[in-house]
Amino acid sequence: MSMIQTGKVELSSQHPVETQGGNTSTFTRVDFPSAFPAGSDVIVQVTVQTFNGADTPGIRLHDVSETGFLIRINELFGAGVKGNGQHGPETIGWTAYTV
């Protein structure tokens, strides 16, 4: 039987773009309202629900578990895009479910 939980979080970033994989020191912890059963495979999907900055925000997730996840917002950075990582406040909606 699958479970579904939803929520939202307000995020902003005053940090530069993170270029080192695994460095989560600038991430925010989101705890689920109720933990999923131990051993569950949890999927988290996120969507930016506001448009408060002219530049496109990127969202990174890490350490998804039965109890929550880590999330970070920053300006997009990649081929042809040179955001500095800093981004004003945006509302990020999330849905978590088991498979």
Order of alpha helices (4+ residues) and beta strands (2+ residues): beta-beta-beta-beta-beta-beta-beta-beta
